[in-house]
């Protein structure tokens, strides 16, 4: 996955994954606590240009069906005509 934290420090990588999860769940107070721990461990937020480059990266076109079924689900049978 390209969204994985890019760091060699396992503690910072774990904190970044935790932070992302907390942001998705809307737990802003806990995000602030994780940010403090990241700062304590010497992590510096990436510059705005790195975020712009990631956002500008070409996205694969959406298809009608996914290439693979999600885990635990079967893919629907192929349509025959």
PDB file of N, CA, C and O in Angstrom:
ATOM      1  N   UNK A   1       0.826  -1.182   0.000  1.00  0.00           N
ATOM      2  CA  UNK A   1       0.000   0.000   0.000  1.00  0.00           C
ATOM      3  C   UNK A   1       0.865   1.238   0.000  1.00  0.00           C
ATOM      4  O   UNK A   1       1.882   1.302   0.692  1.00  0.00           O
ATOM      5  N   UNK A   2       0.457   2.217  -0.777  1.00  0.00           N
ATOM      6  CA  UNK A   2       1.228   3.441  -0.815  1.00  0.00           C
ATOM      7  C   UNK A   2       0.871   4.359   0.343  1.00  0.00           C
ATOM      8  O   UNK A   2       1.575   5.337   0.594  1.00  0.00           O
ATOM      9  N   UNK A   3      -0.236   4.053   1.069  1.00  0.00           N
ATOM     10  CA  UNK A   3      -0.639   4.876   2.195  1.00  0.00           C
ATOM     11  C   UNK A   3       0.122   4.546   3.470  1.00  0.00           C
ATOM     12  O   UNK A   3      -0.018   5.248   4.471  1.00  0.00           O
ATOM     13  N   UNK A   4       0.921   3.495   3.448  1.00  0.00           N
ATOM     14  CA  UNK A   4       1.663   3.081   4.633  1.00  0.00           C
ATOM     15  C   UNK A   4       2.671   4.160   5.015  1.00  0.00           C
ATOM     16  O   UNK A   4       3.259   4.795   4.139  1.00  0.00           O
ATOM     17  N   UNK A   5       2.875   4.373   6.311  1.00  0.00           N
ATOM     18  CA  UNK A   5       3.874   5.342   6.755  1.00  0.00           C
ATOM     19  C   UNK A   5       5.261   4.973   6.241  1.00  0.00           C
ATOM     20  O   UNK A   5       5.643   3.803   6.269  1.00  0.00           O
ATOM     21  N   UNK A   6       6.009   5.954   5.775  1.00  0.00           N
ATOM     22  CA  UNK A   6       7.346   5.732   5.240  1.00  0.00           C
ATOM     23  C   UNK A   6       8.373   6.164   6.277  1.00  0.00           C
ATOM     24  O   UNK A   6       8.883   7.283   6.225  1.00  0.00           O
ATOM     25  N   UNK A   7       8.675   5.274   7.219  1.00  0.00           N
ATOM     26  CA  UNK A   7       9.660   5.559   8.254  1.00  0.00           C
ATOM     27  C   UNK A   7      10.309   4.250   8.682  1.00  0.00           C
ATOM     28  O   UNK A   7       9.712   3.178   8.582  1.00  0.00           O
ATOM     29  N   UNK A   8      11.519   4.360   9.153  1.00  0.00           N
ATOM     30  CA  UNK A   8      12.218   3.164   9.624  1.00  0.00           C
ATOM     31  C   UNK A   8      11.995   2.938  11.111  1.00  0.00           C
ATOM     32  O   UNK A   8      12.303   1.861  11.621  1.00  0.00           O
ATOM     33  N   UNK A   9      11.470   3.925  11.813  1.00  0.00           N
ATOM     34  CA  UNK A   9      11.224   3.815  13.247  1.00  0.00           C
ATOM     35  C   UNK A   9       9.869   3.122  13.448  1.00  0.00           C
ATOM     36  O   UNK A   9       8.835   3.673  13.072  1.00  0.00           O
ATOM     37  N   UNK A  10       9.868   1.922  14.034  1.00  0.00           N
ATOM     38  CA  UNK A  10       8.600   1.189  14.188  1.00  0.00           C
ATOM     39  C   UNK A  10       7.600   1.893  15.105  1.00  0.00           C
ATOM     40  O   UNK A  10       6.392   1.768  14.903  1.00  0.00           O
ATOM     41  N   UNK A  11       8.078   2.629  16.105  1.00  0.00           N
ATOM     42  CA  UNK A  11       7.164   3.340  17.003  1.00  0.00           C
ATOM     43  C   UNK A  11       6.434   4.445  16.249  1.00  0.00           C
ATOM     44  O   UNK A  11       5.223   4.608  16.401  1.00  0.00           O
ATOM     45  N   UNK A  12       7.164   5.199  15.442  1.00  0.00           N
ATOM     46  CA  UNK A  12       6.545   6.273  14.665  1.00  0.00           C
ATOM     47  C   UNK A  12       5.571   5.688  13.649  1.00  0.00           C
ATOM     48  O   UNK A  12       4.483   6.229  13.451  1.00  0.00           O
ATOM     49  N   UNK A  13       5.951   4.595  13.009  1.00  0.00           N
ATOM     50  CA  UNK A  13       5.067   3.953  12.036  1.00  0.00           C
ATOM     51  C   UNK A  13       3.765   3.512  12.701  1.00  0.00           C
ATOM     52  O   UNK A  13       2.687   3.694  12.136  1.00  0.00           O
ATOM     53  N   UNK A  14       3.861   2.938  13.891  1.00  0.00           N
ATOM     54  CA  UNK A  14       2.660   2.492  14.613  1.00  0.00           C
ATOM     55  C   UNK A  14       1.793   3.687  15.013  1.00  0.00           C
ATOM     56  O   UNK A  14       0.568   3.636  14.905  1.00  0.00           O
ATOM     57  N   UNK A  15       2.430   4.750  15.472  1.00  0.00           N
ATOM     58  CA  UNK A  15       1.676   5.937  15.860  1.00  0.00           C
ATOM     59  C   UNK A  15       0.978   6.572  14.659  1.00  0.00           C
ATOM     60  O   UNK A  15      -0.150   7.050  14.779  1.00  0.00           O
ATOM     61  N   UNK A  16       1.637   6.579  13.510  1.00  0.00           N
ATOM     62  CA  UNK A  16       1.021   7.139  12.304  1.00  0.00           C
ATOM     63  C   UNK A  16      -0.196   6.318  11.873  1.00  0.00           C
ATOM     64  O   UNK A  16      -1.218   6.872  11.470  1.00  0.00           O
ATOM     65  N   UNK A  17      -0.070   4.986  11.964  1.00  0.00           N
ATOM     66  CA  UNK A  17      -1.228   4.133  11.621  1.00  0.00           C
ATOM     67  C   UNK A  17      -2.375   4.373  12.603  1.00  0.00           C
ATOM     68  O   UNK A  17      -3.536   4.461  12.205  1.00  0.00           O
ATOM     69  N   UNK A  18      -2.039   4.475  13.881  1.00  0.00           N
ATOM     70  CA  UNK A  18      -3.064   4.727  14.900  1.00  0.00           C
ATOM     71  C   UNK A  18      -3.727   6.074  14.652  1.00  0.00           C
ATOM     72  O   UNK A  18      -4.947   6.202  14.754  1.00  0.00           O
ATOM     73  N   UNK A  19      -2.921   7.077  14.327  1.00  0.00           N
ATOM     74  CA  UNK A  19      -3.452   8.421  14.092  1.00  0.00           C
ATOM     75  C   UNK A  19      -4.429   8.422  12.928  1.00  0.00           C
ATOM     76  O   UNK A  19      -5.497   9.029  13.006  1.00  0.00           O
ATOM     77  N   UNK A  20      -4.059   7.738  11.843  1.00  0.00           N
ATOM     78  CA  UNK A  20      -4.932   7.677  10.671  1.00  0.00           C
ATOM     79  C   UNK A  20      -6.277   7.046  11.026  1.00  0.00           C
ATOM     80  O   UNK A  20      -7.327   7.518  10.590  1.00  0.00           O
ATOM     81  N   UNK A  21      -6.238   5.990  11.810  1.00  0.00           N
ATOM     82  CA  UNK A  21      -7.463   5.319  12.245  1.00  0.00           C
ATOM     83  C   UNK A  21      -8.323   6.253  13.101  1.00  0.00           C
ATOM     84  O   UNK A  21      -9.543   6.300  12.942  1.00  0.00           O
ATOM     85  N   UNK A  22      -7.689   6.985  13.997  1.00  0.00           N
ATOM     86  CA  UNK A  22      -8.418   7.894  14.873  1.00  0.00           C
ATOM     87  C   UNK A  22      -9.051   9.038  14.097  1.00  0.00           C
ATOM     88  O   UNK A  22     -10.164   9.462  14.408  1.00  0.00           O
ATOM     89  N   UNK A  23      -8.346   9.538  13.087  1.00  0.00           N
ATOM     90  CA  UNK A  23      -8.887  10.606  12.246  1.00  0.00           C
ATOM     91  C   UNK A  23     -10.139  10.106  11.528  1.00  0.00           C
ATOM     92  O   UNK A  23     -11.139  10.819  11.455  1.00  0.00           O
ATOM     93  N   UNK A  24     -10.086   8.891  11.001  1.00  0.00           N
ATOM     94  CA  UNK A  24     -11.236   8.326  10.294  1.00  0.00           C
ATOM     95  C   UNK A  24     -12.439   8.165  11.214  1.00  0.00           C
ATOM     96  O   UNK A  24     -13.582   8.293  10.776  1.00  0.00           O
ATOM     97  N   UNK A  25     -12.183   7.887  12.482  1.00  0.00           N
ATOM     98  CA  UNK A  25     -13.272   7.701  13.444  1.00  0.00           C
ATOM     99  C   UNK A  25     -13.704   9.010  14.095  1.00  0.00           C
ATOM    100  O   UNK A  25     -14.685   9.034  14.839  1.00  0.00           O
ATOM    101  N   UNK A  26     -12.980  10.103  13.825  1.00  0.00           N
ATOM    102  CA  UNK A  26     -13.363  11.408  14.349  1.00  0.00           C
ATOM    103  C   UNK A  26     -13.001  11.646  15.806  1.00  0.00           C
ATOM    104  O   UNK A  26     -13.632  12.471  16.466  1.00  0.00           O
ATOM    105  N   UNK A  27     -12.004  10.945  16.320  1.00  0.00           N
ATOM    106  CA  UNK A  27     -11.589  11.091  17.723  1.00  0.00           C
ATOM    107  C   UNK A  27     -10.477  12.144  17.828  1.00  0.00           C
ATOM    108  O   UNK A  27      -9.305  11.811  18.006  1.00  0.00           O
ATOM    109  N   UNK A  28     -10.864  13.406  17.715  1.00  0.00           N
ATOM    110  CA  UNK A  28      -9.881  14.496  17.637  1.00  0.00           C
ATOM    111  C   UNK A  28      -9.041  14.647  18.901  1.00  0.00           C
ATOM    112  O   UNK A  28      -7.856  14.973  18.819  1.00  0.00           O
ATOM    113  N   UNK A  29      -9.639  14.413  20.070  1.00  0.00           N
ATOM    114  CA  UNK A  29      -8.858  14.526  21.316  1.00  0.00           C
ATOM    115  C   UNK A  29      -7.730  13.503  21.331  1.00  0.00           C
ATOM    116  O   UNK A  29      -6.602  13.822  21.707  1.00  0.00           O
ATOM    117  N   UNK A  30      -8.030  12.295  20.928  1.00  0.00           N
ATOM    118  CA  UNK A  30      -7.014  11.234  20.903  1.00  0.00           C
ATOM    119  C   UNK A  30      -5.972  11.511  19.819  1.00  0.00           C
ATOM    120  O   UNK A  30      -4.797  11.189  19.996  1.00  0.00           O
ATOM    121  N   UNK A  31      -6.393  12.111  18.690  1.00  0.00           N
ATOM    122  CA  UNK A  31      -5.446  12.469  17.631  1.00  0.00           C
ATOM    123  C   UNK A  31      -4.406  13.444  18.182  1.00  0.00           C
ATOM    124  O   UNK A  31      -3.218  13.332  17.879  1.00  0.00           O
ATOM    125  N   UNK A  32      -4.858  14.396  18.988  1.00  0.00           N
ATOM    126  CA  UNK A  32      -3.930  15.366  19.584  1.00  0.00           C
ATOM    127  C   UNK A  32      -2.913  14.671  20.488  1.00  0.00           C
ATOM    128  O   UNK A  32      -1.736  15.031  20.506  1.00  0.00           O
ATOM    129  N   UNK A  33      -3.381  13.671  21.237  1.00  0.00           N
ATOM    130  CA  UNK A  33      -2.468  12.931  22.110  1.00  0.00           C
ATOM    131  C   UNK A  33      -1.427  12.166  21.283  1.00  0.00           C
ATOM    132  O   UNK A  33      -0.248  12.134  21.637  1.00  0.00           O
ATOM    133  N   UNK A  34      -1.864  11.559  20.196  1.00  0.00           N
ATOM    134  CA  UNK A  34      -0.937  10.823  19.337  1.00  0.00           C
ATOM    135  C   UNK A  34       0.047  11.796  18.692  1.00  0.00           C
ATOM    136  O   UNK A  34       1.230  11.485  18.557  1.00  0.00           O
ATOM    137  N   UNK A  35      -0.441  12.980  18.292  1.00  0.00           N
ATOM    138  CA  UNK A  35       0.454  13.994  17.724  1.00  0.00           C
ATOM    139  C   UNK A  35       1.548  14.383  18.714  1.00  0.00           C
ATOM    140  O   UNK A  35       2.700  14.580  18.326  1.00  0.00           O
ATOM    141  N   UNK A  36       1.188  14.492  19.993  1.00  0.00           N
ATOM    142  CA  UNK A  36       2.183  14.818  21.021  1.00  0.00           C
ATOM    143  C   UNK A  36       3.231  13.712  21.116  1.00  0.00           C
ATOM    144  O   UNK A  36       4.422  13.993  21.251  1.00  0.00           O
ATOM    145  N   UNK A  37       2.790  12.454  21.044  1.00  0.00           N
ATOM    146  CA  UNK A  37       3.728  11.338  21.103  1.00  0.00           C
ATOM    147  C   UNK A  37       4.630  11.312  19.869  1.00  0.00           C
ATOM    148  O   UNK A  37       5.820  11.014  19.971  1.00  0.00           O
ATOM    149  N   UNK A  38       4.067  11.623  18.714  1.00  0.00           N
ATOM    150  CA  UNK A  38       4.879  11.679  17.493  1.00  0.00           C
ATOM    151  C   UNK A  38       5.971  12.739  17.645  1.00  0.00           C
ATOM    152  O   UNK A  38       7.129  12.508  17.298  1.00  0.00           O
ATOM    153  N   UNK A  39       5.584  13.897  18.165  1.00  0.00           N
ATOM    154  CA  UNK A  39       6.557  14.967  18.375  1.00  0.00           C
ATOM    155  C   UNK A  39       7.621  14.531  19.376  1.00  0.00           C
ATOM    156  O   UNK A  39       8.805  14.812  19.191  1.00  0.00           O
ATOM    157  N   UNK A  40       7.201  13.848  20.434  1.00  0.00           N
ATOM    158  CA  UNK A  40       8.122  13.353  21.459  1.00  0.00           C
ATOM    159  C   UNK A  40       9.159  12.397  20.850  1.00  0.00           C
ATOM    160  O   UNK A  40      10.321  12.395  21.254  1.00  0.00           O
ATOM    161  N   UNK A  41       8.730  11.593  19.884  1.00  0.00           N
ATOM    162  CA  UNK A  41       9.628  10.624  19.247  1.00  0.00           C
ATOM    163  C   UNK A  41      10.402  11.218  18.070  1.00  0.00           C
ATOM    164  O   UNK A  41      11.119  10.498  17.376  1.00  0.00           O
ATOM    165  N   UNK A  42      10.262  12.529  17.842  1.00  0.00           N
ATOM    166  CA  UNK A  42      11.062  13.204  16.831  1.00  0.00           C
ATOM    167  C   UNK A  42      10.475  13.207  15.430  1.00  0.00           C
ATOM    168  O   UNK A  42      11.193  13.484  14.469  1.00  0.00           O
ATOM    169  N   UNK A  43       9.194  12.907  15.288  1.00  0.00           N
ATOM    170  CA  UNK A  43       8.577  12.901  13.961  1.00  0.00           C
ATOM    171  C   UNK A  43       8.239  14.319  13.549  1.00  0.00           C
ATOM    172  O   UNK A  43       7.722  15.100  14.348  1.00  0.00           O
ATOM    173  N   UNK A  44       8.532  14.651  12.301  1.00  0.00           N
ATOM    174  CA  UNK A  44       8.185  15.947  11.741  1.00  0.00           C
ATOM    175  C   UNK A  44       7.202  15.712  10.609  1.00  0.00           C
ATOM    176  O   UNK A  44       7.424  14.859   9.750  1.00  0.00           O
ATOM    177  N   UNK A  45       6.114  16.472  10.611  1.00  0.00           N
ATOM    178  CA  UNK A  45       5.087  16.320   9.580  1.00  0.00           C
ATOM    179  C   UNK A  45       5.690  16.631   8.216  1.00  0.00           C
ATOM    180  O   UNK A  45       6.534  17.519   8.095  1.00  0.00           O
ATOM    181  N   UNK A  46       5.253  15.893   7.174  1.00  0.00           N
ATOM    182  CA  UNK A  46       5.760  16.175   5.832  1.00  0.00           C
ATOM    183  C   UNK A  46       5.294  17.552   5.368  1.00  0.00           C
ATOM    184  O   UNK A  46       4.267  18.056   5.822  1.00  0.00           O
ATOM    185  N   UNK A  47       6.052  18.146   4.471  1.00  0.00           N
ATOM    186  CA  UNK A  47       5.716  19.473   3.963  1.00  0.00           C
ATOM    187  C   UNK A  47       4.478  19.395   3.090  1.00  0.00           C
ATOM    188  O   UNK A  47       4.077  18.311   2.666  1.00  0.00           O
ATOM    189  N   UNK A  48       3.878  20.530   2.824  1.00  0.00           N
ATOM    190  CA  UNK A  48       2.671  20.593   2.005  1.00  0.00           C
ATOM    191  C   UNK A  48       2.901  20.110   0.587  1.00  0.00           C
ATOM    192  O   UNK A  48       1.978  19.586  -0.037  1.00  0.00           O
ATOM    193  N   UNK A  49       4.125  20.273   0.051  1.00  0.00           N
ATOM    194  CA  UNK A  49       4.378  19.854  -1.324  1.00  0.00           C
ATOM    195  C   UNK A  49       4.311  18.340  -1.469  1.00  0.00           C
ATOM    196  O   UNK A  49       3.903  17.840  -2.518  1.00  0.00           O
ATOM    197  N   UNK A  50       4.701  17.607  -0.442  1.00  0.00           N
ATOM    198  CA  UNK A  50       4.625  16.148  -0.499  1.00  0.00           C
ATOM    199  C   UNK A  50       3.171  15.698  -0.539  1.00  0.00           C
ATOM    200  O   UNK A  50       2.832  14.739  -1.232  1.00  0.00           O
ATOM    201  N   UNK A  51       2.315  16.390   0.203  1.00  0.00           N
ATOM    202  CA  UNK A  51       0.893  16.055   0.185  1.00  0.00           C
ATOM    203  C   UNK A  51       0.297  16.354  -1.183  1.00  0.00           C
ATOM    204  O   UNK A  51      -0.519  15.584  -1.689  1.00  0.00           O
ATOM    205  N   UNK A  52       0.706  17.484  -1.788  1.00  0.00           N
ATOM    206  CA  UNK A  52       0.188  17.844  -3.110  1.00  0.00           C
ATOM    207  C   UNK A  52       0.610  16.825  -4.155  1.00  0.00           C
ATOM    208  O   UNK A  52      -0.174  16.479  -5.038  1.00  0.00           O
ATOM    209  N   UNK A  53       1.849  16.340  -4.061  1.00  0.00           N
ATOM    210  CA  UNK A  53       2.322  15.338  -5.011  1.00  0.00           C
ATOM    211  C   UNK A  53       1.523  14.052  -4.883  1.00  0.00           C
ATOM    212  O   UNK A  53       1.183  13.426  -5.887  1.00  0.00           O
ATOM    213  N   UNK A  54       1.223  13.658  -3.662  1.00  0.00           N
ATOM    214  CA  UNK A  54       0.449  12.431  -3.446  1.00  0.00           C
ATOM    215  C   UNK A  54      -0.971  12.597  -3.971  1.00  0.00           C
ATOM    216  O   UNK A  54      -1.541  11.665  -4.540  1.00  0.00           O
ATOM    217  N   UNK A  55      -1.542  13.786  -3.779  1.00  0.00           N
ATOM    218  CA  UNK A  55      -2.897  14.027  -4.264  1.00  0.00           C
ATOM    219  C   UNK A  55      -2.940  14.116  -5.784  1.00  0.00           C
ATOM    220  O   UNK A  55      -3.947  13.769  -6.400  1.00  0.00           O
ATOM    221  N   UNK A  56      -1.856  14.578  -6.385  1.00  0.00           N
ATOM    222  CA  UNK A  56      -1.815  14.733  -7.829  1.00  0.00           C
ATOM    223  C   UNK A  56      -1.476  13.432  -8.549  1.00  0.00           C
ATOM    224  O   UNK A  56      -1.546  13.372  -9.777  1.00  0.00           O
ATOM    225  N   UNK A  57      -1.111  12.399  -7.810  1.00  0.00           N
ATOM    226  CA  UNK A  57      -0.763  11.124  -8.437  1.00  0.00           C
ATOM    227  C   UNK A  57      -1.979  10.575  -9.172  1.00  0.00           C
ATOM    228  O   UNK A  57      -3.096  10.646  -8.660  1.00  0.00           O
ATOM    229  N   UNK A  58      -1.774  10.031 -10.359  1.00  0.00           N
ATOM    230  CA  UNK A  58      -2.913   9.529 -11.128  1.00  0.00           C
ATOM    231  C   UNK A  58      -3.588   8.359 -10.423  1.00  0.00           C
ATOM    232  O   UNK A  58      -2.923   7.454  -9.919  1.00  0.00           O
ATOM    233  N   UNK A  59      -4.897   8.390 -10.396  1.00  0.00           N
ATOM    234  CA  UNK A  59      -5.675   7.332  -9.782  1.00  0.00           C
ATOM    235  C   UNK A  59      -6.128   6.364 -10.870  1.00  0.00           C
ATOM    236  O   UNK A  59      -6.458   6.799 -11.973  1.00  0.00           O
ATOM    237  N   UNK A  60      -6.152   5.065 -10.586  1.00  0.00           N
ATOM    238  CA  UNK A  60      -6.623   4.117 -11.588  1.00  0.00           C
ATOM    239  C   UNK A  60      -8.105   4.344 -11.859  1.00  0.00           C
ATOM    240  O   UNK A  60      -8.852   4.682 -10.940  1.00  0.00           O
ATOM    241  N   UNK A  61      -8.543   4.165 -13.100  1.00  0.00           N
ATOM    242  CA  UNK A  61      -9.950   4.398 -13.418  1.00  0.00           C
ATOM    243  C   UNK A  61     -10.844   3.393 -12.699  1.00  0.00           C
ATOM    244  O   UNK A  61     -10.474   2.233 -12.521  1.00  0.00           O
ATOM    245  N   UNK A  62     -12.009   3.846 -12.296  1.00  0.00           N
ATOM    246  CA  UNK A  62     -12.962   2.974 -11.608  1.00  0.00           C
ATOM    247  C   UNK A  62     -13.594   2.034 -12.624  1.00  0.00           C
ATOM    248  O   UNK A  62     -13.900   2.429 -13.749  1.00  0.00           O
ATOM    249  N   UNK A  63     -13.782   0.806 -12.219  1.00  0.00           N
ATOM    250  CA  UNK A  63     -14.418  -0.163 -13.099  1.00  0.00           C
ATOM    251  C   UNK A  63     -15.760  -0.559 -12.499  1.00  0.00           C
ATOM    252  O   UNK A  63     -16.042  -0.275 -11.335  1.00  0.00           O
ATOM    253  N   UNK A  64     -16.577  -1.215 -13.304  1.00  0.00           N
ATOM    254  CA  UNK A  64     -17.887  -1.624 -12.814  1.00  0.00           C
ATOM    255  C   UNK A  64     -17.753  -2.664 -11.716  1.00  0.00           C
ATOM    256  O   UNK A  64     -18.480  -2.616 -10.724  1.00  0.00           O
ATOM    257  N   UNK A  65     -16.833  -3.601 -11.881  1.00  0.00           N
ATOM    258  CA  UNK A  65     -16.597  -4.617 -10.880  1.00  0.00           C
ATOM    259  C   UNK A  65     -15.162  -4.523 -10.410  1.00  0.00           C
ATOM    260  O   UNK A  65     -14.267  -4.129 -11.157  1.00  0.00           O
ATOM    261  N   UNK A  66     -14.960  -4.891  -9.156  1.00  0.00           N
ATOM    262  CA  UNK A  66     -13.605  -4.920  -8.644  1.00  0.00           C
ATOM    263  C   UNK A  66     -12.879  -6.116  -9.231  1.00  0.00           C
ATOM    264  O   UNK A  66     -13.492  -7.121  -9.590  1.00  0.00           O
ATOM    265  N   UNK A  67     -11.564  -5.992  -9.323  1.00  0.00           N
ATOM    266  CA  UNK A  67     -10.767  -7.092  -9.848  1.00  0.00           C
ATOM    267  C   UNK A  67     -10.853  -8.294  -8.929  1.00  0.00           C
ATOM    268  O   UNK A  67     -10.897  -9.427  -9.406  1.00  0.00           O
ATOM    269  N   UNK A  68     -10.879  -8.079  -7.644  1.00  0.00           N
ATOM    270  CA  UNK A  68     -10.972  -9.162  -6.670  1.00  0.00           C
ATOM    271  C   UNK A  68     -12.104  -8.857  -5.699  1.00  0.00           C
ATOM    272  O   UNK A  68     -12.355  -7.698  -5.370  1.00  0.00           O
ATOM    273  N   UNK A  69     -12.768  -9.881  -5.254  1.00  0.00           N
ATOM    274  CA  UNK A  69     -13.832  -9.706  -4.270  1.00  0.00           C
ATOM    275  C   UNK A  69     -13.202  -9.369  -2.922  1.00  0.00           C
ATOM    276  O   UNK A  69     -12.096  -9.824  -2.627  1.00  0.00           O
ATOM    277  N   UNK A  70     -13.893  -8.574  -2.097  1.00  0.00           N
ATOM    278  CA  UNK A  70     -13.374  -8.290  -0.760  1.00  0.00           C
ATOM    279  C   UNK A  70     -13.197  -9.580   0.026  1.00  0.00           C
ATOM    280  O   UNK A  70     -13.843 -10.586  -0.268  1.00  0.00           O
ATOM    281  N   UNK A  71     -12.327  -9.550   1.020  1.00  0.00           N
ATOM    282  CA  UNK A  71     -12.092 -10.738   1.837  1.00  0.00           C
ATOM    283  C   UNK A  71     -13.399 -11.239   2.432  1.00  0.00           C
ATOM    284  O   UNK A  71     -14.226 -10.462   2.908  1.00  0.00           O
ATOM    285  N   UNK A  72     -13.561 -12.539   2.395  1.00  0.00           N
ATOM    286  CA  UNK A  72     -14.739 -13.141   2.994  1.00  0.00           C
ATOM    287  C   UNK A  72     -15.961 -13.108   2.113  1.00  0.00           C
ATOM    288  O   UNK A  72     -17.032 -13.553   2.526  1.00  0.00           O
ATOM    289  N   UNK A  73     -15.827 -12.595   0.914  1.00  0.00           N
ATOM    290  CA  UNK A  73     -16.971 -12.536   0.001  1.00  0.00           C
ATOM    291  C   UNK A  73     -16.598 -13.200  -1.312  1.00  0.00           C
ATOM    292  O   UNK A  73     -15.438 -13.204  -1.726  1.00  0.00           O
ATOM    293  N   UNK A  74     -17.600 -13.753  -1.947  1.00  0.00           N
ATOM    294  CA  UNK A  74     -17.353 -14.370  -3.240  1.00  0.00           C
ATOM    295  C   UNK A  74     -17.642 -13.364  -4.336  1.00  0.00           C
ATOM    296  O   UNK A  74     -18.495 -12.487  -4.194  1.00  0.00           O
ATOM    297  N   UNK A  75     -16.925 -13.507  -5.416  1.00  0.00           N
ATOM    298  CA  UNK A  75     -17.131 -12.649  -6.559  1.00  0.00           C
ATOM    299  C   UNK A  75     -18.353 -13.177  -7.318  1.00  0.00           C
ATOM    300  O   UNK A  75     -18.500 -14.390  -7.467  1.00  0.00           O
ATOM    301  N   UNK A  76     -19.235 -12.287  -7.801  1.00  0.00           N
ATOM    302  CA  UNK A  76     -20.415 -12.761  -8.525  1.00  0.00           C
ATOM    303  C   UNK A  76     -19.996 -13.492  -9.805  1.00  0.00           C
ATOM    304  O   UNK A  76     -18.953 -13.180 -10.381  1.00  0.00           O
ATOM    305  N   UNK A  77     -20.794 -14.453 -10.246  1.00  0.00           N
ATOM    306  CA  UNK A  77     -20.442 -15.187 -11.454  1.00  0.00           C
ATOM    307  C   UNK A  77     -20.422 -14.253 -12.659  1.00  0.00           C
ATOM    308  O   UNK A  77     -21.170 -13.277 -12.715  1.00  0.00           O
ATOM    309  N   UNK A  78     -19.568 -14.562 -13.612  1.00  0.00           N
ATOM    310  CA  UNK A  78     -19.456 -13.747 -14.830  1.00  0.00           C
ATOM    311  C   UNK A  78     -20.744 -13.832 -15.621  1.00  0.00           C
ATOM    312  O   UNK A  78     -21.353 -14.897 -15.722  1.00  0.00           O
ATOM    313  N   UNK A  79     -21.152 -12.720 -16.174  1.00  0.00           N
ATOM    314  CA  UNK A  79     -22.374 -12.681 -16.970  1.00  0.00           C
ATOM    315  C   UNK A  79     -22.134 -13.404 -18.294  1.00  0.00           C
ATOM    316  O   UNK A  79     -21.099 -13.222 -18.935  1.00  0.00           O
ATOM    317  N   UNK A  80     -23.098 -14.221 -18.689  1.00  0.00           N
ATOM    318  CA  UNK A  80     -22.985 -14.917 -19.969  1.00  0.00           C
ATOM    319  C   UNK A  80     -24.059 -14.409 -20.903  1.00  0.00           C
ATOM    320  O   UNK A  80     -25.231 -14.327 -20.534  1.00  0.00           O
ATOM    321  N   UNK A  81     -23.663 -14.075 -22.094  1.00  0.00           N
ATOM    322  CA  UNK A  81     -24.637 -13.579 -23.073  1.00  0.00           C
ATOM    323  C   UNK A  81     -24.551 -14.316 -24.364  1.00  0.00           C
ATOM    324  O   UNK A  81     -25.302 -14.023 -25.294  1.00  0.00           O
TER     325      UNK A  81
END
